[in-house]
Amino acid sequence: MEIERKWLITKETFNKLKDKCISYEHLQQGYLSVVPEVRIVKRLGIAGDRKGICDYNVTFKSTGGLCRTEIEKRINKSEFKDLAKIGNITYNDFIRKAYIRYKYSDHIIEASCVDDGVFYYAEIEFATKEDAESFYPPEFLTQEVTSNSYWKMKNYWERKIKL
């Protein structure tokens, strides 16, 4: 079960978090399907505790907002390429993210710059629904979009592919 809240953030906030991050990665993310949500991701560690690490995942997600089922499996580079081919995902189709992890209190804030600044967002995963609902965000997390499907990455993918 994934329990996660999401906020839009500014470029300035992203850069401030980046200066104090525990890891910094470049991601390529593509979708084999949006219903059900099936995505492939390549992660390349640039700095911090993931520097030099490159891995690949396939993720399956149910529909939902705050709480939803998520299954993530590690795959190898060859499988990643094969899945991209099966999904007809070209190099230019991939969503590109600068992705950072930042420690805040007892939580990790995961922040992303999407496609060189199209938009910026931050997410926090929680152990329980109660923890998520009682969490008081720091002042730089002002515009919550957890329940707004427009800001789900699968929906951004669909808008990007249709351009």
PyRosetta script that sets phi, psi and omega in degrees:
from pyrosetta import init, pose_from_sequence

init()
pose = pose_from_sequence("MEIERKWLITKETFNKLKDKCISYEHLQQGYLSVVPEVRIVKRLGIAGDRKGICDYNVTFKSTGGLCRTEIEKRINKSEFKDLAKIGNITYNDFIRKAYIRYKYSDHIIEASCVDDGVFYYAEIEFATKEDAESFYPPEFLTQEVTSNSYWKMKNYWERKIKL")
pose.set_psi(1, 128.4)
pose.set_omega(1, 174.4)
pose.set_phi(2, -100.2)
pose.set_psi(2, 126.2)
pose.set_omega(2, 176.0)
pose.set_phi(3, -121.5)
pose.set_psi(3, 111.4)
pose.set_omega(3, -167.5)
pose.set_phi(4, -146.6)
pose.set_psi(4, 139.1)
pose.set_omega(4, 172.0)
pose.set_phi(5, -113.6)
pose.set_psi(5, 150.7)
pose.set_omega(5, -173.5)
pose.set_phi(6, -134.8)
pose.set_psi(6, 140.2)
pose.set_omega(6, 178.5)
pose.set_phi(7, -133.3)
pose.set_psi(7, 146.1)
pose.set_omega(7, 167.2)
pose.set_phi(8, -78.8)
pose.set_psi(8, 144.2)
pose.set_omega(8, 176.9)
pose.set_phi(9, -132.4)
pose.set_psi(9, 169.2)
pose.set_omega(9, 178.8)
pose.set_phi(10, -90.2)
pose.set_psi(10, 164.6)
pose.set_omega(10, 174.3)
pose.set_phi(11, -59.5)
pose.set_psi(11, -40.6)
pose.set_omega(11, -179.2)
pose.set_phi(12, -62.6)
pose.set_psi(12, -42.9)
pose.set_omega(12, 177.7)
pose.set_phi(13, -63.3)
pose.set_psi(13, -44.1)
pose.set_omega(13, 178.5)
pose.set_phi(14, -57.1)
pose.set_psi(14, -47.0)
pose.set_omega(14, -177.9)
pose.set_phi(15, -65.4)
pose.set_psi(15, -36.4)
pose.set_omega(15, 176.9)
pose.set_phi(16, -65.4)
pose.set_psi(16, -42.5)
pose.set_omega(16, 177.8)
pose.set_phi(17, -65.6)
pose.set_psi(17, -39.0)
pose.set_omega(17, -179.2)
pose.set_phi(18, -59.7)
pose.set_psi(18, -37.6)
pose.set_omega(18, 179.8)
pose.set_phi(19, -63.5)
pose.set_psi(19, -22.7)
pose.set_omega(19, -176.6)
pose.set_phi(20, -119.8)
pose.set_psi(20, 18.9)
pose.set_omega(20, -172.5)
pose.set_phi(21, -75.6)
pose.set_psi(21, 157.5)
pose.set_omega(21, 175.2)
pose.set_phi(22, -92.8)
pose.set_psi(22, -17.8)
pose.set_omega(22, 171.9)
pose.set_phi(23, -156.2)
pose.set_psi(23, 152.9)
pose.set_omega(23, -179.7)
pose.set_phi(24, -137.8)
pose.set_psi(24, 126.8)
pose.set_omega(24, -176.8)
pose.set_phi(25, -136.0)
pose.set_psi(25, 158.0)
pose.set_omega(25, 168.3)
pose.set_phi(26, -107.0)
pose.set_psi(26, 130.9)
pose.set_omega(26, -179.2)
pose.set_phi(27, -119.0)
pose.set_psi(27, 146.5)
pose.set_omega(27, 166.8)
pose.set_phi(28, -119.8)
pose.set_psi(28, 126.5)
pose.set_omega(28, -174.1)
pose.set_phi(29, -131.4)
pose.set_psi(29, 128.4)
pose.set_omega(29, 178.1)
pose.set_phi(30, -136.2)
pose.set_psi(30, 159.0)
pose.set_omega(30, -175.2)
pose.set_phi(31, -115.7)
pose.set_psi(31, 127.5)
pose.set_omega(31, 171.9)
pose.set_phi(32, -82.0)
pose.set_psi(32, -28.6)
pose.set_omega(32, -178.6)
pose.set_phi(33, -158.5)
pose.set_psi(33, 147.1)
pose.set_omega(33, 173.9)
pose.set_phi(34, -104.4)
pose.set_psi(34, -21.8)
pose.set_omega(34, 173.9)
pose.set_phi(35, -138.5)
pose.set_psi(35, 101.9)
pose.set_omega(35, -3.5)
pose.set_phi(36, -71.6)
pose.set_psi(36, 160.2)
pose.set_omega(36, -178.1)
pose.set_phi(37, -76.1)
pose.set_psi(37, 117.3)
pose.set_omega(37, 178.0)
pose.set_phi(38, -134.2)
pose.set_psi(38, 117.4)
pose.set_omega(38, -177.4)
pose.set_phi(39, -129.2)
pose.set_psi(39, 154.9)
pose.set_omega(39, 173.2)
pose.set_phi(40, -116.9)
pose.set_psi(40, 144.8)
pose.set_omega(40, -176.7)
pose.set_phi(41, -139.3)
pose.set_psi(41, 134.6)
pose.set_omega(41, 168.9)
pose.set_phi(42, -108.0)
pose.set_psi(42, 129.8)
pose.set_omega(42, 180.0)
pose.set_phi(43, -119.8)
pose.set_psi(43, 127.8)
pose.set_omega(43, 177.2)
pose.set_phi(44, -123.6)
pose.set_psi(44, 115.8)
pose.set_omega(44, -179.7)
pose.set_phi(45, -72.4)
pose.set_psi(45, 126.8)
pose.set_omega(45, -179.3)
pose.set_phi(46, -101.0)
pose.set_psi(46, -39.2)
pose.set_omega(46, -176.9)
pose.set_phi(47, -153.1)
pose.set_psi(47, 164.1)
pose.set_omega(47, 176.7)
pose.set_phi(48, 80.2)
pose.set_psi(48, -151.6)
pose.set_omega(48, -172.7)
pose.set_phi(49, -71.9)
pose.set_psi(49, -4.5)
pose.set_omega(49, 177.1)
pose.set_phi(50, -116.3)
pose.set_psi(50, 11.4)
pose.set_omega(50, -177.8)
pose.set_phi(51, -56.1)
pose.set_psi(51, 128.1)
pose.set_omega(51, 176.6)
pose.set_phi(52, 82.8)
pose.set_psi(52, -4.0)
pose.set_omega(52, -179.3)
pose.set_phi(53, -91.1)
pose.set_psi(53, 130.1)
pose.set_omega(53, 175.6)
pose.set_phi(54, -123.6)
pose.set_psi(54, 124.3)
pose.set_omega(54, 176.1)
pose.set_phi(55, -141.0)
pose.set_psi(55, 168.6)
pose.set_omega(55, -174.2)
pose.set_phi(56, -132.4)
pose.set_psi(56, 141.9)
pose.set_omega(56, -179.4)
pose.set_phi(57, -138.8)
pose.set_psi(57, 154.2)
pose.set_omega(57, 166.1)
pose.set_phi(58, -119.8)
pose.set_psi(58, 135.2)
pose.set_omega(58, -176.1)
pose.set_phi(59, -128.5)
pose.set_psi(59, 137.8)
pose.set_omega(59, 176.3)
pose.set_phi(60, -116.2)
pose.set_psi(60, 131.1)
pose.set_omega(60, -179.6)
pose.set_phi(61, -133.0)
pose.set_psi(61, 141.7)
pose.set_omega(61, 173.7)
pose.set_phi(62, -81.1)
pose.set_psi(62, 172.1)
pose.set_omega(62, 173.3)
pose.set_phi(63, -73.8)
pose.set_psi(63, 164.0)
pose.set_omega(63, 177.9)
pose.set_phi(64, 142.2)
pose.set_psi(64, 177.6)
pose.set_omega(64, 180.0)
pose.set_phi(65, -113.9)
pose.set_psi(65, -97.3)
pose.set_omega(65, -177.5)
pose.set_phi(66, -62.2)
pose.set_psi(66, -42.9)
pose.set_omega(66, -176.7)
pose.set_phi(67, -121.3)
pose.set_psi(67, 131.7)
pose.set_omega(67, 174.3)
pose.set_phi(68, -158.3)
pose.set_psi(68, 159.6)
pose.set_omega(68, 179.1)
pose.set_phi(69, -77.6)
pose.set_psi(69, 135.7)
pose.set_omega(69, 178.4)
pose.set_phi(70, -137.3)
pose.set_psi(70, 131.0)
pose.set_omega(70, 173.9)
pose.set_phi(71, -123.5)
pose.set_psi(71, 122.1)
pose.set_omega(71, -179.6)
pose.set_phi(72, -122.3)
pose.set_psi(72, 130.6)
pose.set_omega(72, -178.7)
pose.set_phi(73, -126.5)
pose.set_psi(73, 137.6)
pose.set_omega(73, 174.9)
pose.set_phi(74, -74.7)
pose.set_psi(74, 136.8)
pose.set_omega(74, 175.3)
pose.set_phi(75, -128.7)
pose.set_psi(75, 168.1)
pose.set_omega(75, 178.1)
pose.set_phi(76, -95.2)
pose.set_psi(76, 174.1)
pose.set_omega(76, -176.6)
pose.set_phi(77, -59.8)
pose.set_psi(77, -41.7)
pose.set_omega(77, -180.0)
pose.set_phi(78, -63.6)
pose.set_psi(78, -43.3)
pose.set_omega(78, 178.0)
pose.set_phi(79, -64.4)
pose.set_psi(79, -39.4)
pose.set_omega(79, 177.0)
pose.set_phi(80, -58.8)
pose.set_psi(80, -47.7)
pose.set_omega(80, 179.9)
pose.set_phi(81, -63.9)
pose.set_psi(81, -40.9)
pose.set_omega(81, 178.9)
pose.set_phi(82, -63.9)
pose.set_psi(82, -43.3)
pose.set_omega(82, 179.3)
pose.set_phi(83, -65.4)
pose.set_psi(83, -38.4)
pose.set_omega(83, 176.4)
pose.set_phi(84, -61.7)
pose.set_psi(84, -40.8)
pose.set_omega(84, 179.0)
pose.set_phi(85, -65.7)
pose.set_psi(85, -45.6)
pose.set_omega(85, 178.8)
pose.set_phi(86, -58.9)
pose.set_psi(86, -41.0)
pose.set_omega(86, -179.6)
pose.set_phi(87, -83.1)
pose.set_psi(87, 2.2)
pose.set_omega(87, -178.9)
pose.set_phi(88, 56.0)
pose.set_psi(88, 39.5)
pose.set_omega(88, 180.0)
pose.set_phi(89, -95.2)
pose.set_psi(89, 115.2)
pose.set_omega(89, 178.8)
pose.set_phi(90, -89.2)
pose.set_psi(90, 168.3)
pose.set_omega(90, -179.8)
pose.set_phi(91, -54.3)
pose.set_psi(91, -43.7)
pose.set_omega(91, -177.5)
pose.set_phi(92, -72.9)
pose.set_psi(92, -18.6)
pose.set_omega(92, 178.6)
pose.set_phi(93, -72.5)
pose.set_psi(93, -30.2)
pose.set_omega(93, -174.7)
pose.set_phi(94, -59.3)
pose.set_psi(94, 139.4)
pose.set_omega(94, 168.6)
pose.set_phi(95, -76.8)
pose.set_psi(95, 133.3)
pose.set_omega(95, 178.1)
pose.set_phi(96, -109.0)
pose.set_psi(96, 134.4)
pose.set_omega(96, -179.5)
pose.set_phi(97, -131.0)
pose.set_psi(97, 137.7)
pose.set_omega(97, 160.8)
pose.set_phi(98, -91.9)
pose.set_psi(98, 122.7)
pose.set_omega(98, -168.7)
pose.set_phi(99, -126.3)
pose.set_psi(99, 128.6)
pose.set_omega(99, 179.5)
pose.set_phi(100, -128.0)
pose.set_psi(100, 155.3)
pose.set_omega(100, 172.8)
pose.set_phi(101, -119.4)
pose.set_psi(101, 133.2)
pose.set_omega(101, -174.7)
pose.set_phi(102, -134.0)
pose.set_psi(102, 129.7)
pose.set_omega(102, 179.9)
pose.set_phi(103, -81.6)
pose.set_psi(103, 127.6)
pose.set_omega(103, 176.2)
pose.set_phi(104, -132.7)
pose.set_psi(104, 111.4)
pose.set_omega(104, -179.1)
pose.set_phi(105, 55.5)
pose.set_psi(105, -125.7)
pose.set_omega(105, 179.8)
pose.set_phi(106, -94.1)
pose.set_psi(106, 12.7)
pose.set_omega(106, -174.9)
pose.set_phi(107, -122.2)
pose.set_psi(107, 161.8)
pose.set_omega(107, 172.1)
pose.set_phi(108, -110.6)
pose.set_psi(108, 123.1)
pose.set_omega(108, 173.5)
pose.set_phi(109, -91.5)
pose.set_psi(109, 125.0)
pose.set_omega(109, 175.9)
pose.set_phi(110, -105.1)
pose.set_psi(110, 116.8)
pose.set_omega(110, -176.5)
pose.set_phi(111, -117.8)
pose.set_psi(111, 144.9)
pose.set_omega(111, -177.3)
pose.set_phi(112, -134.0)
pose.set_psi(112, 140.7)
pose.set_omega(112, 167.5)
pose.set_phi(113, -103.7)
pose.set_psi(113, 117.1)
pose.set_omega(113, -172.7)
pose.set_phi(114, -96.8)
pose.set_psi(114, 127.4)
pose.set_omega(114, 175.4)
pose.set_phi(115, 45.5)
pose.set_psi(115, 57.5)
pose.set_omega(115, 176.1)
pose.set_phi(116, 57.6)
pose.set_psi(116, 35.1)
pose.set_omega(116, 172.1)
pose.set_phi(117, 103.4)
pose.set_psi(117, 13.9)
pose.set_omega(117, 174.8)
pose.set_phi(118, -57.3)
pose.set_psi(118, -43.2)
pose.set_omega(118, 169.1)
pose.set_phi(119, -160.9)
pose.set_psi(119, 165.5)
pose.set_omega(119, -179.1)
pose.set_phi(120, -126.6)
pose.set_psi(120, 142.2)
pose.set_omega(120, 177.0)
pose.set_phi(121, -148.1)
pose.set_psi(121, 163.7)
pose.set_omega(121, 176.4)
pose.set_phi(122, -132.7)
pose.set_psi(122, 146.3)
pose.set_omega(122, 178.8)
pose.set_phi(123, -133.1)
pose.set_psi(123, 151.9)
pose.set_omega(123, 172.1)
pose.set_phi(124, -133.2)
pose.set_psi(124, 129.2)
pose.set_omega(124, 174.7)
pose.set_phi(125, -94.0)
pose.set_psi(125, 144.1)
pose.set_omega(125, -176.4)
pose.set_phi(126, -123.8)
pose.set_psi(126, 155.7)
pose.set_omega(126, 179.3)
pose.set_phi(127, -75.6)
pose.set_psi(127, -33.5)
pose.set_omega(127, -178.1)
pose.set_phi(128, -137.7)
pose.set_psi(128, 158.5)
pose.set_omega(128, 175.8)
pose.set_phi(129, -62.2)
pose.set_psi(129, -38.5)
pose.set_omega(129, 179.8)
pose.set_phi(130, -63.0)
pose.set_psi(130, -41.7)
pose.set_omega(130, 177.3)
pose.set_phi(131, -61.2)
pose.set_psi(131, -43.9)
pose.set_omega(131, 179.9)
pose.set_phi(132, -63.4)
pose.set_psi(132, -44.6)
pose.set_omega(132, -176.5)
pose.set_phi(133, -71.4)
pose.set_psi(133, -27.3)
pose.set_omega(133, -178.9)
pose.set_phi(134, -93.3)
pose.set_psi(134, -6.0)
pose.set_omega(134, -178.1)
pose.set_phi(135, -67.6)
pose.set_psi(135, 129.5)
pose.set_omega(135, 175.6)
pose.set_phi(136, -101.6)
pose.set_psi(136, 112.2)
pose.set_omega(136, -173.7)
pose.set_phi(137, -73.0)
pose.set_psi(137, 154.2)
pose.set_omega(137, 174.5)
pose.set_phi(138, -64.5)
pose.set_psi(138, 161.1)
pose.set_omega(138, -172.6)
pose.set_phi(139, -62.6)
pose.set_psi(139, -21.2)
pose.set_omega(139, 179.3)
pose.set_phi(140, -80.3)
pose.set_psi(140, -8.0)
pose.set_omega(140, 174.1)
pose.set_phi(141, -101.6)
pose.set_psi(141, 89.1)
pose.set_omega(141, -171.4)
pose.set_phi(142, -106.1)
pose.set_psi(142, -35.6)
pose.set_omega(142, -174.3)
pose.set_phi(143, -106.0)
pose.set_psi(143, 90.1)
pose.set_omega(143, -178.8)
pose.set_phi(144, -76.3)
pose.set_psi(144, 134.8)
pose.set_omega(144, -179.2)
pose.set_phi(145, -129.0)
pose.set_psi(145, 21.2)
pose.set_omega(145, -178.1)
pose.set_phi(146, -51.2)
pose.set_psi(146, -44.0)
pose.set_omega(146, -175.1)
pose.set_phi(147, -94.8)
pose.set_psi(147, 4.9)
pose.set_omega(147, -177.5)
pose.set_phi(148, -99.0)
pose.set_psi(148, 104.8)
pose.set_omega(148, -174.3)
pose.set_phi(149, -63.5)
pose.set_psi(149, -21.0)
pose.set_omega(149, 178.3)
pose.set_phi(150, -55.3)
pose.set_psi(150, -34.6)
pose.set_omega(150, -174.1)
pose.set_phi(151, -92.9)
pose.set_psi(151, 5.1)
pose.set_omega(151, 173.2)
pose.set_phi(152, -69.9)
pose.set_psi(152, 139.2)
pose.set_omega(152, -176.2)
pose.set_phi(153, -61.3)
pose.set_psi(153, -33.7)
pose.set_omega(153, 178.7)
pose.set_phi(154, -63.3)
pose.set_psi(154, -33.9)
pose.set_omega(154, 179.1)
pose.set_phi(155, -76.5)
pose.set_psi(155, -35.0)
pose.set_omega(155, 172.5)
pose.set_phi(156, -61.8)
pose.set_psi(156, -42.3)
pose.set_omega(156, 178.2)
pose.set_phi(157, -55.0)
pose.set_psi(157, -47.9)
pose.set_omega(157, -179.4)
pose.set_phi(158, -62.1)
pose.set_psi(158, -41.3)
pose.set_omega(158, 178.0)
pose.set_phi(159, -65.3)
pose.set_psi(159, -40.9)
pose.set_omega(159, -178.6)
pose.set_phi(160, -65.2)
pose.set_psi(160, -45.0)
pose.set_omega(160, -178.3)
pose.set_phi(161, -65.8)
pose.set_psi(161, -31.6)
pose.set_omega(161, -178.9)
pose.set_phi(162, -78.8)
pose.set_psi(162, -12.7)
pose.set_omega(162, -178.8)
pose.set_phi(163, -61.2)
pose.dump_pdb("model.pdb")
